[in-house]
Amino acid sequence: MATKERKLPKFQKELLKYTSGDVVQNPFSGETYELDAEELAIYDYIIGLQYIIERHGGAFNPASAVYQRDMRKGLDWFRKYNAEAYMVLLD
């Protein structure tokens, strides 16, 4: 069965380019999941955006809206291309 070609979100220019993946642990549940290089880059971007959103007053502050939109794109990407990783790490 052929795998679906993954299309990166439009913020891809801002992603760090990794050469390999890594195992990531959900800080709340303790569950782990092995991500490839592309998935890890998007995961790290999402986690960074969570921090930035908090520093800009949280999800209810309009100043964080642009960051929330990018984070949503990353979360949507994970749900589409690796729903299992999304459920373990980001849900």
PLY file of the C-alpha trace (Angstrom):
ply
format ascii 1.0
element vertex 91
property float x
property float y
property float z
element edge 90
property int vertex1
property int vertex2
end_header
0.00 0.00 0.00
1.47 3.35 -1.02
1.78 6.01 1.66
0.10 9.35 1.20
2.52 12.10 0.14
2.74 14.60 2.96
2.33 18.27 2.18
3.94 20.57 4.73
1.95 23.47 6.19
2.66 26.93 4.77
4.83 27.83 7.75
7.41 25.25 6.64
10.01 27.99 6.00
10.08 28.62 9.75
10.75 24.98 10.65
14.12 23.74 11.78
15.28 21.08 9.35
16.19 17.88 11.17
18.13 15.02 9.61
16.62 12.38 11.87
13.65 11.86 14.12
13.49 11.08 17.80
11.28 9.61 20.49
9.03 12.21 22.14
7.27 11.86 25.48
3.91 13.39 26.32
4.65 15.37 29.51
1.18 14.70 30.94
0.60 11.01 30.20
4.21 9.80 30.00
3.42 7.98 26.72
6.09 8.06 24.03
6.01 8.05 20.24
8.79 7.87 17.67
8.60 10.70 15.14
10.47 11.02 11.86
12.51 14.18 11.11
9.61 16.03 9.46
7.14 15.14 12.22
9.63 16.15 14.90
10.18 19.55 13.28
6.45 20.24 13.22
6.00 18.91 16.76
8.75 21.21 18.06
7.18 24.15 16.21
3.81 23.43 17.83
5.36 23.23 21.31
7.23 26.48 20.69
4.02 28.17 19.60
2.30 27.01 22.79
4.99 28.83 24.76
4.70 31.98 22.63
0.91 32.00 22.99
1.25 31.86 26.78
3.79 34.70 26.70
1.32 36.79 24.65
-1.46 36.51 27.21
-2.90 33.09 26.39
-5.45 31.77 23.95
-8.06 34.44 24.75
-5.76 37.37 24.00
-6.16 38.67 20.42
-2.40 39.37 20.36
-1.79 35.62 20.13
-4.21 34.99 17.24
-1.55 34.71 14.53
0.36 32.14 16.58
-2.82 30.20 17.28
-3.55 29.99 13.54
-0.11 28.54 12.84
-0.42 26.11 15.73
-3.80 24.96 14.37
-2.18 24.31 10.97
0.45 22.14 12.65
-2.13 20.24 14.70
-4.29 19.71 11.61
-1.23 18.42 9.74
-0.58 15.85 12.48
-4.20 14.69 12.52
-4.10 14.20 8.76
-0.72 12.51 8.34
-0.11 10.77 11.67
-3.30 10.60 13.69
-1.80 8.08 16.10
1.08 10.40 17.02
-1.39 13.25 17.38
-3.51 11.24 19.82
-0.48 10.18 21.89
1.40 13.48 21.97
-0.91 16.38 21.22
-4.52 15.51 22.00
0 1
1 2
2 3
3 4
4 5
5 6
6 7
7 8
8 9
9 10
10 11
11 12
12 13
13 14
14 15
15 16
16 17
17 18
18 19
19 20
20 21
21 22
22 23
23 24
24 25
25 26
26 27
27 28
28 29
29 30
30 31
31 32
32 33
33 34
34 35
35 36
36 37
37 38
38 39
39 40
40 41
41 42
42 43
43 44
44 45
45 46
46 47
47 48
48 49
49 50
50 51
51 52
52 53
53 54
54 55
55 56
56 57
57 58
58 59
59 60
60 61
61 62
62 63
63 64
64 65
65 66
66 67
67 68
68 69
69 70
70 71
71 72
72 73
73 74
74 75
75 76
76 77
77 78
78 79
79 80
80 81
81 82
82 83
83 84
84 85
85 86
86 87
87 88
88 89
89 90
